[in-house]
Amino acid sequence: MRKCYSLHVLTLILLLSLRSQAQDISWEQVNYPVDGDQSFFTSIIVTADGGILGATAEGPVYRSDDLAISWTEQSVSGRLFKRLPIDGITLLNGSIQRSGDEGLSWTKALEQLPAPQYNDYLRSPDGSAFVIVGGALFSSQPTGIFRSIDNGATWEQIFDSVGTAGIVELPSATLLCVIDVLEGSSDGVDIDRPAEIHRSTDGGDTWAQVALIDPDSYGWMLWAASKGTVFASANSEGAAPGRLFRSTDDGRSWHTATLQDRCMAIVEASDGSLYCSAINSGAYRSTDGGRHWSGISNGLVDPRIIPMALHNSGRLLTCDFFGRMYRSSAPVVSAPDQAVDITVAELRPNPAAASVSLRLETQRRGTLHVQLVSADGRAVSRMQRKIGTIGMQSIDLDLSSVSAGVYFCRIELGEWRKVLRLLVVP
């Protein structure tokens, strides 16, 4: 009896601690690029240099370089941003657009799509592209997961199921896909199939269904965190408006989190804390890997928010259904001091022909990742170098097999990232 009482006391202390930590976060309203309540951001992403890109459901993309004070309309439109290997910032719209220079210019990510309508897109580090085609009941259009290893020139159907809604890749290279609830009838045959999650450990060649999460939920979405935790959320037909589930074993088993709403976005801070936007009840924070969540909606005029992003300054960003844009009134996590990591980053000569030298002055040790990407988003070359000493570094890049044209050199060292433009001449 005493042990049970102690457990309850510890649980109460934990919940009170989480609630206290959440109360120190509040929101302030900033500017949205369009007046009126007919538009809102469906997705927000932050560029390496601190720019903010906002996507609207049926309108153009907007960009802000001053933490959402002023905005400029961009030449592309779309509904959802992703940051993917090889593609960089990726925009899902009628086609799939990608940007090799952090949102300054855009090109088609794939030569062609396997179907005119799609639900989701994923690019693996090995270059494989996956497109999810959900389809409708009794439609003649092929549905399921399609894979291309030649940048979309040809496609192979690797998973056949109506209602396939989303796909994620975990750090272990495990793939997870979700098949949403199906209801309908044709020719006297009734269909009432609950949602399913399937996983693949061989790059999509074979798939196995994992344990059913919740047969009464629909509208599933998936997110993967950096340490392998994966989240699934959906609308619920029960007492709560939605549910959030988490898995820490590559999607084999799932457990219910305390958040009782449909989560629309999850972002992860450098200290491991997680932040979530919920479609009915506002913003939440978790400091224990997503088991418990506490509300942080102080300052939101309307709690119905969809996108969420974490700015380089450490501030959170979100937008509600009525086009009100918010940022957290103070940083929720210490911003990485990128200027201290690398104080000089340049390519010499530029333009270059047979080779180019990447010059860096570093103030930290670690593994430097360098990737050369063409203007249409293809990875031309990759390399990594251990930085063991602090100071000026010079790294030669071989361009002898690189065709003339415009390229972007992506550089990463820890949290520090930069994109340099390179012109290769004959």
N, C-alpha and C positions, 0 to 999 in steps of 0.2 A: 504494500500500500504506500509506504514511504517512497519507494522507487518510482511508482507511478506519479505521485504528487510532484516529485522533483522533476520528472520529465515534462509535466505540464507547466511548471514554473519556468524551466529553461526555454520551452517553446514560446511562452508568453513574453519572456525577456527578448528573444530573438525578433518576434513580430513587432514589439514596441521599438526596438532598436532600428529595424528597417523603416518603420513609420517616421521615426525621428529624423533619420538620415534623409528621407524623401522630402520632408517639410522645408528644407533649405533651398530647394529648387523652385523657381518661379519663372513665368514667361512675360515677355514684353512684346507688344505688337509693333511690327515694322511694316515696310511698304510692300504691297503686292502690285505687279506691273499693270494690271487692268482694273479699272473702276467697275463696281457693280458686283452682283452675286451670281452671275451666270458662268463664272469660270473659277477653277481652283487647280492647284498643282496636284497631280496624281503621283508624281515621283520627283524626288530631289536628289542630286548628287553633287559632291564637292570635288573640285579639281585639285591637282597637286599644288597649284600656286594659290589656292584659297578662293578661287572663283566658285560661284554657286550656279548650277543649272537647274531650271525648273521645267518640267514637262506638263502640259495640259492635255486633257482627254481629247479635245477636238481642235486645238489651236496650236500656235507655234511654241517653240522652246524659248525661254528667256534666260538671260545671264546677268548676274550681279557680281561685281568685283569689290563691293564695299559693305559686305555683310548685310545684304538685303535692304539697303537704303535706296539705291537706284537700280533700274533694270534696263537692258537693251534687248530688243527682239532679235532672234537668230533666224537663219535661213532654213532651218529644219523644223519638223514637227514630230511628235511621238507621244507615247503614253507611259513608258517605263524605261528607266535607266538601269544599266548593270555595269559593273567593272569586271571584265573577263580577261583571262590570259590571251595574249596575242592581240585581241581586238582592242584592248584598253577600254575607254568609256564607250559603251554600246547603247544605242537607242532603238527600242522596239516600236515600230509603227507599221505602215503598210508594207514596207520592206524592212530590212534590218540595217541600220547605219552604224558606223563606228568612227571613232576619232583617235588618231594617233598623236594628236597634239593637245590633249586635254580640253577638247571642246571648241577649238578655234576653227577647225574645218572638218568636214564629214564626207565619207565615201560609203558605198555599198559594202557590207561585210561579206556577202556571198554572191556568187554569180547568179544563182537562181534559188528559189524556195521549192520545197516538194509539194506545196499546196498553196493556193492564194490566201487562205486564212490560217493563222497559227496561234497557239496559246502561249508558248514559251520558247526560249532559246538559250543554249549553253555552249560555250567553247571550252574544251579541255586544254591543259598545257601542252599536250602533244599535237594540237592543231585540229583534232576531231571536232566537228560541229554537230550539234543535236538540235532538232526542231520538233516541237510538240504540236501535233495536229489533233485537236479535240474532236471535231466533227459533231454530227447530230445522229440521233437514233434513226436507223434504217436509211441512212444516207448512202449514196453510191461512192462518195469521196473516201479514199483511203484515210485511216486514222491511226493514231498511236505515236510512236517515236521513230524518227527518221535520222539516219547518220550519214555524214559525208566526210570523206578523208581527203577530198580534193577541192576544198573551199567552195562547195556548193555546185560544182559542175555536174556531179551525179549523186544520187541519193539511194540509200538502202533502208527499207523498212525493217527495224530490228525489234519492234514491239507493237503488237496489233491489239488495240482496245479503244472503243468509243469512250469519250469522256476523259481522256488523259489530259490533265490540267497543268502540271508543272514538273520541273526537274531540277535537282541540285547535285553538285559533286562535292564530296567531303574531302578533307585533307588526306585521307587514306586512299583516295581515288575511287571509293565506292560511289556508285550512282544511285539516287533514290528518285522515284517518280510517284506521283499521286494520281489516282483515277477517281474522279468525283462521282457523287451520287447520280444514278440514272433512273428516271421514271418515265413511263410512256407505254403505249400499246400500238400494235399493228397486226392486222389479220387475226384478231382474236387472241393475240399473245401479249400478256402483260409483262412489263419489265419493271422491277423494283429492286435495284442492286445498290447496296451500300458502298461507301467510299472504300478504296483499297490503297495500300502503299506497297510498292514492289521495289526490290533492290537488286543491283548487279555489281559483281566484283570483278568482272572481266571486260570492262569497257563497253558494256551494253550488249555483248553477244548473247548472254542468257540472263533471265530475270526470274526472281522467286518472290512470291507474296509473303509479306511479314504479317505479324499479328494485326488483326482488325482493331483500329483505335476506338472509334465511336460510330456505330451504325446510324445514329440520329443526327449527324452533323453533315453539312454540305458547304461547298465553296472553299475547298481546301487550298492552303498556300504553304510553301516550304521555305525555310531559311537555314543556312549552315553557318555556325560560328567558327572562329579560327582554331579552337582546340578540339574540334570534332563533334561538339554538341550540335544537334540538329533539332529544329523546332517545326511543328506542324500546327496550324490553326485553322478554324472554320466557324461558320455560323452554326448555331445550335437550335434545335426544335424544343429543347427543354426549358427549364426555368431561367437559365442564364442565356444572354444573347449570343454567346460564343464560347469557345473552349480553346485552350492552348495546351499542347503536349510537347514533351521533350524526350530526346533519346541521347544517351551517352555511349552507346555501343554500336555505332555505325548503323543505326536504324533497325536493329534486331528487335528491341523491346522499347515500349513507350510508357511514359508516366505523366499524370496530370499535373500541371502547374497551378498555382493559386489564382492566376488571372482568368476571370470569368467573362471574357469578351472575345470578339474576333480581332486578332492582331493583324495589322496591315503592314507594318514594317518593324524590323528589329535591327538596331545598330549596336556595335560593340566598341567600347572605349579602350584605350591603351592599358588601363588598370584592371581590365577584365569585367567591369560593370557593363550591364546591358540596359538598353533603353528601347521602349516599345510604344508605338502609336496604336490605339484601339479605336475601332470604328464608332463606338457608341459612348465610351466613357473616358476618353482623354489619353494622357501620357502616363507611362509607368517606368519604374526603375527596379532592376534586380542586382543585388550584390553577391548572390550565391549561385551563379551559373544558370539562373533562370528557374530555380525551384519556387522561390517566393517573389512576389512583385508588390510594390507599393506605389500608390498614385502620386503623380507630380504635376497636377493640372492647375495649380494656382496661377491665375492670370489669363487662362484661356477663356475667351468670351463664349465659345461653343466647344464642347468636348468632342464633337464628331470630327476627328482628324484622320488623315490617311497617310501622307508621307512623313518620313523622319530621316534626318541626316545629322552627322556630327561634323562640325566645321573644324578646320585646322587650328582655329583659335581655342578650341575646347568647348564652344557653345553648340547647343542643340538647335535644330531648325525644324519647323513643322508648318502645316497649313490646314485650315479647317474647310468644311464644305462650302462656306460662303466667301472664299477667297481672302480670308484674313491670314496674313503671314505672321509667324511668331519666331522669336529666338529666345533662348534662355537668357535671363537677365545677367547671368555671370557664367563663366566657364564651369562645366561639370567635371572636367578633368584637366590636368595641367597640359598645356599645349606643348608638343614636341618642339624643342628649340632647334629648328632645322638650320638656322644660320650658323650655329655652333658646330653642327656635324660637318658641313662642307662650306667653306667660305669662297671657293673659286671652282667653277665648272665651265669648261670651254673646250671647243673642238678646234684644232689647228692642223693644217690650214683648212679654211672653209670659204670657198669650194675646195674639194679635194678630189684626187684621182685614184692612185693605186693604194694609198693608205692615209689614215688620219690619226692624229694623236689626241687622246682624251686627257686633259690636264685637270687634276683635282687637288685642292688643298683641304685635307681632312683633319678634323679635330677628334676623331674617334676611330677605334678599330672595329673590324667586323668583316662581313662578306659583302663585296660590291657586286651587284648584278647589272649587267649592261645588255641591252637588246636594241638591235637596229631594225626598224620597221619601215616598210615602204609607205608611200602616200595612200595606197589602197588598203593598208592594214596588214599586209603579209609580214611575218617575222623573217627577216633576211639572215640574221645571225644573232647568236647569243653567246655570252661568256660570263664567267664569274671569277672574281679574284679576291683572295684573302688580303685584307689590309691589316698588316701587323704593326706598322709604325705610323705615327702621327706626322703630318706634314705634307709637302707637295708630292703628288703621285703623277706619273705619266704612263699611260697605257696605249699601246699601238693597236689599231684596228685595221685588219686587212680588208681592202676594198677591191682586190684584183678580180674577184668573181661577181662584183656588184655592178649592175647596169647603171648607166647614167640616169639621173633623176633626183627628185626630192625625197629625203628620208628623215625619220625622226629617231633620235638616239634617246632611249629611256634609261635612266640611271636610278638605282635604288641602293641605299645603304641604311639599314635599319628602318626607321620611320621616315627618313629623308628621301624625297623623290624629285626628279627634275626631268624635263623633256627638252632636248636641244635639237634645233633644225639643222640638217646637213644637206648640202648640195653636192652631189657626185657628178663629176664631169668626165668626158672621155679621156 
